[in-house]
Amino acid sequence: MREVRVRFAPSPTGPLHIGGVRTALYNYLFAKKNGGKFILRIEDTDQGRFVPGAEQYIVESLTWSGITFDEGVHLGGPYAPYRQSDRKEIYHQYARQLLENGTAYYAFDTPAELDALRKEYELRKETFQYGPQTRNGLKNSLTLPDLEVNKSLENGEHYVIRVKIPDNETIKVQDLIRGEVSVDSSLLDDKVLYKSDGMPTYHLANVVDDYLMKISHVIRGEEWLPSAPLHVLLYRYFGWEKEMPEFAHLPLLLKPDGNGKLSKRDGDRLGFPVFPLRWTDPKTGEVSSGYRESGYLPEAFINMLAFLGWNPGTEQELFSIDELISNFSIERVSKSGAKFDLEKAHWYNHQYLSKKSPAELATFLIPILEEKKIEVCTEYVEQVCALIHNRAVLIPDLWTQSHFFFIEPESYDGKVISKIWKTETPTLLAEYIPVLESIEPFTKENIELQTKEFVQAKGIGMGQLMNPFRLTVVGTNAGPGMMDMAAVIGKEYIIPRIRKGIENILV
Ligand code: GLU
């Protein structure tokens, strides 16, 4: 079998969409599964759409996600350079090759002339296509005398090089996901391959680079399926049919309701990020949220993305990256679009967070505490994390689930007060304070023992004491086990909280 070499080839026209990360992920899994190489190539031939910072964003996003490359723009490699604008000189000779073998031609029509034609066709409710039906009546090297063509070129007139699409031919694309896809060539137009500013278009650069970089499989989004027949044709025109990669077009990522493609604009509008990392638009300053900053773990993000369009054919849903590699196959990628599911994204993150050790969770909580200027020792944070380890869905929840371990309540939940705070409660708590004071060491077991004795002697239920106790410590009726919590927070902080509660909680 041919050496597996796949590439992720984003255009730096803005932040990377999660659909792009999924494309990169499937390529990565495919490469690793087959002992192949994975390449990061930047396709920046459309200078008009270039966005500063986008390339760095792409690299940083993939690095955060844990997707690694063997060669690429950030790593170099045997087929460098991996940025198309740095490969500019390469493409001209290939465009010339097609001119010489008669499968491409120069066209000199100005944008204004083509616009006028388009309008004319629209009026007749037709669509203008530069192609077999029209090219013979237009200004190009097929219709103009050689002398005139040469003069125009010598004079530096603006031109483009167009591919010559065959008339009335069925072009077949073998797709690993969709099977055979046939397209009637009359639906294609003579796409521009090269422009007189010295830049190739996407189609030419993409095919030439895939060939030169010995790409074995092109795995990319479904939006590129309509371009595939042209690419197949270009391989034929270049005489590279034997080296042509196999194609696999991935299903679209859909909005949660299944109505249409999940677009870059959808994210914050629908209440979840569509970008891996936060992105600030360099032109407008507009900020879009990212998975990383929203508190997702990269392992959870990747596991969730893997399942948007692929399934292992078993019930298992949690897959480490190594398990994804060994289970991945293109055959199990679905043909139909995959709906984004926020609940599932939360579920995955919760699963991965719950599996983290207290020490690992502490590394997430400590920066939040530092930001809030709360100074505590790591050991304490780890003890807290041990008690809340399965309560957080996203990293910021570690704080919402634990703030009462670090700061005393500033107010008390009115609803809880009216339910549990009775006239006798302040006296009861006041009598409980000396009991707590006497406990030495202040461990969960000792607190439990002494508290049980206290409520028994009082002839009351545990809840009658514990509920108001919790209210003074937490401010509401939330949090982990009260005895665990008391032991971790410690006597010297717990007792003042009870006193403060007695003073401030009024029915
Ligand atoms: N540059 C294209 C993109 O931005 C790559 C398409 C392909 O993988 O061929 O998605």
Boltz pocket constraint, residues with backbone or C-beta under 6 A from the ligand:
constraints:
  - pocket:
      binder: B
      contacts: [[A, 7], [A, 8], [A, 9], [A, 10], [A, 11], [A, 43], [A, 202], [A, 206], [A, 218], [A, 219], [A, 220], [A, 221], [A, 224]]
      max_distance: 6.0
